[in-house]
C-alpha cells in the first residue's frame, strides 16, 4: 500500500498502479497530492474517472469490468481519434497518454485533460436555459459538426480507420451473436 493515507482503489482503478503509470508517463500530472478520483456516472459505455490533481483535473477512460463483446469498448480506438482530431479545429479534450498494457489497471486505458462544461442529455436538462442560450448551444453544435465533417480523414491520419461500408450488417451480426434482445429487425440506411 502507498504511503499516502487516503489512497483508495475504485472499481477498475487500482490507486497505486494508476498513480505510478501517471507519474512515469504523463509528466505534467502531479500525483504527489491527495488521491481522490471519482467515477463520472451517466455514461453508457466505458468507465470514466475524474482525477482531481494539484496540476489540474484529468479524465481516465477504460473498458467496463467484466465480460465484453469482441471489439467493443476499444479505448485504443477512442484515443487514436482524439489524438488525430486534437490538432484540427474540432474541439476535443487534449489526449495525454495511452496504456495498452492490461496489467497496469486491469485493462487498456487512456488519460486526457478534463474539459469543463455541463452535460445536457435530455430536454429536462435544458429547461433552465434561456432561448438565447439554447440558440447558442444549437449554433455551437452545428459548428462542431461542420468542423468534424471538414476534417480530411487521410490528412488527420485516419485514412485506414475502421472498415468502410457494411456497418449496419456488421452491427446486426454482433448483436445477433451476443444474444442481445435489443437487436433491431432491420437495418435502415
C-alpha positions in Angstrom: 0.0 0.0 0.0 1.1 3.5 -0.7 2.4 5.9 2.0 -0.5 8.3 1.2 -3.1 7.5 3.9 -6.1 8.4 1.8 -5.1 6.2 -1.2 -8.1 4.1 -2.1 -9.0 1.9 -5.0 -12.1 2.5 -7.0 -13.7 -0.4 -9.0 -11.5 -0.8 -12.1 -8.9 1.8 -10.9 -6.3 0.4 -8.6 -4.7 3.5 -7.0 -1.1 2.5 -6.7 -0.9 1.3 -10.3 -2.8 4.3 -11.8 -0.6 6.8 -9.9 2.6 5.0 -10.8 1.7 5.0 -14.5 0.7 8.6 -14.5 3.9 9.5 -12.7 6.0 7.7 -15.3 4.0 8.6 -18.5 2.3 11.9 -18.0 5.0 14.2 -16.6 2.6 17.2 -16.3 0.3 15.2 -14.0 1.3 16.0 -10.4 0.2 12.9 -8.5 2.0 13.8 -5.3 -1.0 15.2 -3.5 -4.2 13.6 -2.2 -5.6 10.9 -4.5 -9.4 11.2 -4.7 -10.6 10.0 -8.1 -14.4 9.9 -8.8 -16.4 7.8 -11.1 -18.2 10.0 -13.7 -21.7 8.5 -13.8 -24.2 8.6 -16.6 -22.2 7.1 -19.4 -23.4 4.1 -21.3 -20.1 2.6 -22.4 -16.6 2.8 -20.9 -15.8 3.6 -17.3 -14.8 7.2 -16.9 -13.0 8.6 -13.9 -12.3 12.2 -12.9 -8.8 12.6 -11.4 -8.5 15.9 -9.5 -4.8 16.6 -9.1 -2.8 19.6 -7.9 -1.7 20.2 -11.6 -5.3 20.1 -12.9 -8.1 17.6 -13.4 -7.6 14.7 -15.7 -10.0 12.1 -17.0 -9.2 8.4 -17.4 -11.2 6.1 -19.6 -11.1 2.3 -19.5 -13.4 -0.6 -20.6 -16.0 -1.8 -18.1 -15.1 -4.5 -15.6 -16.5 -7.9 -16.7 -17.5 -9.7 -19.9 -17.1 -7.6 -23.1 -18.3 -8.2 -26.6 -15.4 -8.7 -29.0 -14.2 -5.4 -30.4 -16.5 -3.4 -28.1 -15.1 -0.8 -25.7 -12.0 -0.2 -27.7 -10.2 2.6 -25.8 -7.3 2.5 -28.2 -9.6 3.5 -31.0 -11.1 6.3 -28.9 -7.6 7.6 -28.1 -6.5 7.4 -31.7 -9.4 9.5 -32.8 -8.9 12.1 -30.1 -5.2 12.3 -30.9 -5.9 12.7 -34.6 -8.6 15.4 -34.0 -6.6 17.4 -31.4 -4.6 19.5 -33.9 -7.8 20.2 -36.0 -10.5 22.9 -35.3 -12.7 20.1 -33.8 -12.9 20.8 -30.1 -11.7 17.6 -28.3 -10.1 17.1 -24.9 -6.3 17.1 -25.0 -5.2 13.4 -25.1 -2.2 12.9 -22.7 -1.3 9.2 -22.8 -2.5 5.7 -23.7 -1.6 2.5 -21.9 -2.1 -0.8 -23.9 -0.9 -3.0 -21.0 -3.9 -4.5 -19.2 -1.6 -5.5 -16.3 -1.4 -1.8 -15.1 -5.0 -1.4 -14.0 -6.7 -4.5 -15.4 -7.5 -3.1 -18.9 -6.1 -0.7 -21.5 -6.8 2.9 -20.8 -6.1 6.5 -21.7 -5.9 9.8 -20.0 -7.0 13.2 -21.2 -7.4 16.7 -19.8 -10.9 17.4 -18.4 -13.0 19.9 -20.4 -15.2 22.0 -18.2 -18.8 22.3 -19.1 -22.2 20.9 -18.5 -23.7 17.7 -19.9 -27.2 18.2 -21.5 -28.6 14.7 -22.0 -32.3 15.3 -22.0 -34.9 18.0 -22.7 -35.3 18.4 -18.9 -31.6 19.4 -18.7 -32.1 22.3 -20.9 -35.3 23.6 -19.1 -33.4 26.3 -17.2 -31.7 27.6 -20.3 -33.0 30.8 -21.9 -34.0 30.9 -25.5 -30.7 32.7 -26.3 -28.7 30.1 -24.5 -30.4 27.3 -26.4 -29.8 29.0 -29.7 -26.1 29.4 -28.8 -25.8 25.7 -27.9 -27.5 24.7 -31.1 -25.2 27.0 -33.2 -22.1 25.6 -31.4 -23.3 22.0 -32.1 -23.8 22.8 -35.8 -20.4 24.5 -35.9 -18.7 21.5 -34.3 -20.4 19.0 -36.6 -19.3 21.2 -39.6 -15.7 21.2 -38.3 -15.8 17.5 -37.9 -17.1 16.9 -41.4 -14.5 19.3 -42.8 -11.6 17.1 -41.4 -9.9 15.1 -44.1 -9.5 11.6 -42.6 -6.4 10.8 -44.6 -4.7 14.1 -43.7 -5.6 13.5 -40.0 -4.0 10.1 -40.1 -7.3 8.2 -40.0 -7.4 7.0 -43.7 -7.2 3.4 -42.6 -9.5 3.9 -39.6 -12.3 1.3 -39.5 -13.9 -0.6 -42.3 -15.7 1.3 -44.9 -19.3 0.3 -45.7 -21.4 -2.5 -44.2 -21.6 -1.1 -40.7 -25.2 -2.0 -40.1 -24.8 -5.5 -41.3 -21.7 -6.0 -39.0 -23.5 -4.4 -36.1 -26.5 -6.7 -36.5 -24.3 -9.7 -36.7 -22.5 -8.7 -33.5 -25.8 -8.2 -31.7 -27.2 -11.4 -33.0 -24.2 -13.4 -31.8 -24.3 -11.8 -28.3 -27.9 -12.9 -27.7 -29.0 -9.2 -27.3 -32.7 -8.7 -27.2 -32.2 -5.1 -28.4 -31.1 -6.0 -31.9 -33.3 -4.3 -34.4 -35.1 -6.4 -37.0 -34.0 -4.3 -40.0 -31.1 -2.0 -40.9 -32.0 1.3 -42.4 -29.6 3.4 -44.4 
